[in-house]
């Protein structure tokens, strides 16, 4: 609907502009023409103007809109102190330009153009000089910006993190944010909360539990005084879907998307938006295990191959113990033989550790022969 209105407005504006140009610029060449010929000329001007308007004006509107979004994104990243100081320098520059420009129109020929040049230059140099002298000006000013205790200034100075539904339901984001590794405010869009509410009201027990878990996590994060959680009252996705709305919001805020969703990860990359994936973080922070290291593992089930047993480390890494089937239900000392990194995560292969012709299983010697 908005695009159709834009095309209609572009067509009407182009037609009016074409008639005005035809009547004002070409009228002197056709004074001897009849009234009917003049109307034909206006119709031709309106046709070409409307065509040019439909083609060119939407492109200009698109460029201006994206330029405005880029400007707002840059202003979002700029500290408030810089904006206040730059605005003060701009005002001072405009006052100086006004005083200097009073006698300039008296200069012949170029006097009428000099005030514009002086105003632009004075405003620019006033803002630039104020930013360079920001620290000195703030020290001289009786007003001091209030700062909260703790890590609030550092987080606010960071890049905003827009949370996806999957990252909230996952639950690890609260623990990661509490450690202080994530700088900047955590942004929760309204349409994400709506999606969590729909899950919490679902008739399926699994979806209902996931939705309630996500809402409980949000309440816990909002009550944490060390975290900066901002909930945007924006429930409209613009008909684009939650994923695309998240990406557009992150790009407008100059932030990053936090998600576990593989498809959202790819969509954000296509739009040039950075993504923080909790699964990638978990894989990167797992302890490094090298072949030849020794450890103890509890074997809990059979492996795919004959005689294999399977156990898990505390971080969820799967260990395949060659010949470990006989130790199911017990803890056995093993020696790592190899490590395999797959798209699903890391897998460790090991064999039981032989000690004095036996294998230690939960502190009991089991004969190897």
C-alpha positions in Angstrom: 0.0 0.0 0.0 2.8 2.4 0.9 4.6 1.6 -2.3 1.5 2.3 -4.4 1.0 5.6 -2.8 4.6 6.5 -3.4 4.3 5.7 -7.1 1.1 7.7 -7.4 2.7 10.7 -5.6 5.8 10.4 -7.8 3.6 10.3 -10.9 1.5 13.4 -9.9 4.6 15.4 -8.8 6.4 14.5 -12.1 3.4 15.5 -14.2 3.0 18.9 -12.4 6.7 19.5 -12.7 6.7 18.7 -16.4 3.8 21.1 -17.0 5.5 23.9 -15.0 8.8 23.5 -16.9 7.0 23.4 -20.2 4.9 26.5 -19.4 7.8 28.5 -17.9 10.7 27.6 -20.1 9.3 26.9 -23.5 6.4 29.3 -23.5 8.5 32.1 -25.1 9.2 29.9 -28.1 5.6 29.2 -28.8 3.8 32.6 -28.3 2.4 32.5 -31.7 0.9 29.0 -31.3 -2.8 28.5 -30.8 -4.3 27.6 -27.4 -4.9 24.0 -28.5 -1.2 23.7 -29.5 -0.3 25.0 -26.0 -2.4 22.4 -24.3 -0.8 19.7 -26.4 2.6 21.0 -25.3 1.5 20.8 -21.7 0.2 17.3 -22.2 3.6 16.2 -23.6 5.4 17.9 -20.8 3.1 16.2 -18.2 3.7 12.8 -19.9 7.5 13.0 -19.8 7.4 14.5 -16.3 5.2 11.7 -15.0 7.4 9.1 -16.6 10.5 10.6 -15.2 8.9 10.9 -11.8 7.8 7.3 -11.6 11.3 6.1 -12.6 13.5 8.5 -10.7 11.6 9.7 -7.6 11.3 6.2 -6.0 15.0 5.7 -6.4 15.7 9.0 -4.9 13.4 8.2 -2.0 15.1 4.9 -1.5 18.5 6.5 -1.4 17.4 9.2 1.0 15.7 6.7 3.3 18.8 4.5 3.5 21.0 7.6 4.0 18.8 8.6 6.9 19.0 5.1 8.4 22.8 5.3 8.1 22.8 8.7 9.8 20.6 7.5 12.6 22.7 4.4 13.1 25.8 6.6 13.3 24.1 8.9 15.8 23.0 5.9 17.8 26.7 4.8 18.2 27.8 8.4 19.1 28.0 9.1 22.8 25.6 11.6 24.2 28.4 13.9 25.5 29.8 14.2 21.9 26.3 15.2 20.6 25.8 17.8 23.2 29.3 19.3 22.8 29.0 19.3 18.9 25.6 21.0 19.1 27.0 23.7 21.4 29.9 24.3 19.0 27.5 24.4 16.0 25.4 27.1 17.7 28.5 29.1 18.6 29.7 28.8 15.0 26.3 30.0 13.6 26.4 33.0 15.9 29.9 34.0 14.8 28.8 33.5 11.2 25.8 35.8 11.7 28.0 38.6 13.1 30.6 38.2 10.4 28.1 38.1 7.6 26.4 41.4 8.3 28.8 43.6 6.2 29.5 41.0 3.5 26.5 41.9 1.2 28.1 45.3 0.7 30.9 43.7 -1.3 30.1 44.0 -5.1 29.4 41.0 -7.2 30.2 38.2 -4.7 28.7 39.8 -1.6 25.4 38.0 -1.8 27.1 34.6 -1.9 29.6 35.0 0.9 27.2 34.7 3.8 26.3 31.2 2.8 29.9 30.1 2.5 30.8 31.8 5.9 27.8 30.2 7.6 28.7 26.7 6.4 32.4 27.0 7.3 31.7 28.6 10.7 29.2 25.9 11.7 31.6 23.1 10.7 34.7 24.5 12.4 32.6 25.3 15.5 31.4 21.7 15.9 34.8 20.2 15.0 36.7 22.5 17.4 34.2 21.7 20.2 34.6 18.0 19.7 38.4 18.3 19.8 38.2 20.3 23.1 35.5 18.1 24.5 37.4 17.1 27.7 38.4 20.6 28.5 34.9 22.0 27.9 33.3 19.3 30.1 35.8 20.0 32.9 34.9 23.7 32.8 31.1 23.0 32.6 29.2 22.9 36.0 27.1 20.1 34.5 28.6 16.6 34.8 26.9 13.6 33.2 25.5 11.2 35.8 27.0 7.7 35.8 25.6 4.6 37.4 27.7 2.4 39.6 29.1 -0.8 38.2 29.7 -1.6 34.6 26.8 0.5 33.2 29.0 3.0 31.2 31.0 0.3 29.5 27.9 -1.7 28.5 26.1 1.4 27.2 29.1 2.3 25.2 29.1 -1.1 23.5 27.2 -2.4 20.4 23.6 -3.3 21.1 22.7 -7.0 21.0 19.3 -7.9 19.6 18.2 -11.3 21.0 16.4 -13.9 19.0 13.7 -16.2 20.4 16.0 -19.2 20.1 18.7 -17.5 22.1 16.3 -16.6 24.9 14.8 -20.1 25.1 18.3 -21.6 25.1 19.0 -19.9 28.4 22.8 -19.6 28.2 22.6 -15.9 27.2 21.8 -14.9 30.7 24.9 -16.6 32.1 27.2 -15.3 29.3 25.9 -11.7 29.8 26.3 -11.9 33.6 30.0 -12.7 33.1 30.6 -9.3 31.5 31.8 -10.6 28.1 28.9 -9.0 26.2 29.2 -5.2 26.1 26.3 -3.0 25.2 22.6 -3.2 26.0 20.6 -6.3 25.3 17.6 -5.5 23.1 14.4 -7.5 23.2 11.9 -6.5 20.4 8.2 -6.7 21.2 7.5 -9.2 18.4 10.0 -11.6 20.0 8.0 -11.4 23.3 4.8 -12.0 21.4 6.4 -15.1 19.8 7.3 -16.3 23.3 3.8 -15.7 24.5 2.3 -17.7 21.6 4.6 -20.6 22.5 3.7 -20.3 26.2 0.0 -20.5 25.2 0.5 -23.4 22.8 -1.5 -26.6 23.3 1.6 -28.7 22.8 3.4 -29.3 26.1 6.9 -29.1 24.6 6.3 -25.7 23.0 4.5 -24.5 26.1 7.4 -25.3 28.3 9.8 -23.6 26.0 7.8 -20.4 25.9 7.4 -20.3 29.7 11.1 -20.9 30.1 11.9 -18.0 27.8 9.6 -15.6 29.6 11.0 -16.7 33.0 14.5 -16.0 31.7 13.6 -12.5 30.5 12.2 -11.7 34.0 15.3 -13.0 35.6 17.5 -10.9 33.3 15.5 -7.7 33.9 15.8 -8.1 37.6 19.6 -8.5 37.4 21.1 -5.1 38.2 24.3 -5.8 36.4 22.6 -6.3 33.0 21.1 -3.6 30.7 18.0 -5.1 29.2 15.8 -2.8 26.9 12.4 -4.0 25.7 11.3 -2.2 22.6 7.5 -1.7 22.4 7.5 -2.6 18.7 5.1 -5.4 17.9 4.8 -4.8 14.2 7.1 -6.9 11.9 5.9 -5.0 8.8 4.7 -8.3 7.2 8.3 -9.4 6.7 8.4 -12.1 9.4 10.3 -12.2 12.7 13.7 -13.1 11.2 13.8 -10.3 8.7 12.4 -7.8 11.2 15.2 -8.7 13.6 17.8 -8.2 11.0 16.4 -4.8 9.9 16.2 -3.7 13.6 19.8 -4.7 14.2 21.0 -2.9 11.1 19.0 0.2 12.1 20.5 0.2 15.6 24.0 -0.6 14.4 23.9 -3.7 16.6 24.4 -7.5 16.3 21.9 -10.4 16.3 22.3 -13.1 19.0 20.8 -16.4 17.9 21.1 -20.1 17.7 19.0 -20.3 14.5 21.1 -21.4 11.5 18.7 -19.9 8.9 18.6 -16.5 10.7 22.4 -16.6 10.8 22.5 -16.9 7.0 19.8 -14.2 6.5 21.7 -11.8 8.7 25.0 -12.4 6.8 23.2 -11.7 3.5 22.1 -8.3 4.9 25.6 -7.5 6.2 24.6 -7.8 9.9 27.0 -9.4 12.4 25.7 -12.5 14.3 26.7 -13.9 17.6 26.0 -17.6 17.7 25.9 -19.2 21.2 26.7 -22.6 19.8 29.9 -21.3 18.1 30.8 -19.7 21.4 30.3 -23.0 23.3 32.4 -24.9 20.7 35.2 -22.3 21.0 35.3 -22.3 24.8 35.5 -26.1 25.2 38.8 -27.3 26.7 41.3 -28.5 24.2 42.0 -32.3 24.4 45.0 -33.7 22.6 45.8 -37.3 21.7 47.7 -39.1 24.5 46.0 -37.3 27.4 44.4 -39.4 30.1 41.1 -38.8 31.8 38.2 -40.6 33.5 34.9 -41.0 31.9 31.6 -42.7 32.8 30.4 -45.1 30.1 26.6 -44.9 29.9 25.6 -46.8 26.7 26.7 -48.8 23.7 28.5 -47.3 20.7 27.7 -47.9 17.0 30.6 -50.3 16.4 30.9 -53.6 18.2 32.4 -53.4 21.6 32.3 -49.6 21.8 31.1 -47.7 24.8 30.0 -44.0 24.8 30.4 -41.4 27.6 30.2 -37.6 27.9 32.3 -34.9 29.4 30.8 -32.2 31.6 30.4 -29.8 28.6 28.5 -32.4 26.6 31.4 -33.6 24.4 30.9 -37.2 23.4 33.7 -39.7 24.0 33.7 -43.1 22.2 35.7 -45.7 24.1 37.0 -48.5 22.0 36.3 -51.7 23.9 34.4 -49.9 26.5 31.1 -51.8 26.3 32.0 -54.0 29.2 32.4 -51.0 31.4 28.8 -49.6 30.9 27.6 -48.1 34.1 31.0 -47.5 35.6 33.8 -44.9 35.4 36.9 -46.0 33.5 40.3 -44.4 33.0 41.0 -43.8 29.3 43.7 -42.5 27.0 42.7 -40.2 24.1 43.6 -41.6 20.7 42.1 -39.0 18.4 39.8 -35.9 18.2 37.3 -35.4 15.4 35.7 -32.0 14.8 32.3 -32.2 12.9 29.6 -29.7 12.1 27.6 -31.1 15.0 30.4 -30.6 17.5 33.5 -32.4 18.7 33.9 -36.1 19.2 36.7 -37.8 21.2 38.0 -41.3 20.6 39.8 -43.1 23.4 40.8 -46.6 24.7 40.8 -48.0 28.2 43.9 -47.3 30.2 45.8 -50.5 31.2 47.2 -50.6 34.7 49.0 -53.6 36.0 47.3 -56.0 33.5 43.9 -54.6 34.4 41.6 -51.7 33.8 40.4 -49.4 36.6 36.6 -49.3 36.7 35.1 -47.3 39.5 38.1 -48.2 41.6 37.8 -52.0 41.0 40.4 -54.0 39.1 38.9 -56.0 36.2 41.1 -58.7 34.7 41.9 -58.1 31.1 42.3 -61.8 30.3 
